[in-house]
Amino acid sequence: MKAIKMLTLVLLIVGGLNWGLWGLFEFDLVATIFGGNTAMLSKVVYTLVGVSAIVQAIALFTPSSAQDGRPAIA
């Protein structure tokens, strides 16, 4: 499970950087790398980033294995 959390965190960082580039320069790095924003690989990356956000949101509010009951962030 730790590997999934790490992978989703990396994908969220990639997504955040991509949105930052879009906001500052109107440059979509994912689309540039994978052949346009409607290319199948781009859609896969966008979908994985979205699923990663859901996984991390669930993990944020799921109690950790620690006994203090604090939310597990990553």
Long-range contacts (C-beta under 8 A, 24 or more apart in sequence): 4-55, 5-55, 5-56, 5-59, 5-74, 6-74, 7-52, 8-51, 8-52, 8-53, 8-55, 8-56, 9-52, 9-56, 9-74, 11-48, 11-49, 11-52, 12-49, 12-52, 12-53, 12-56, 14-45, 14-49, 15-46, 15-49, 15-52, 15-53, 18-49
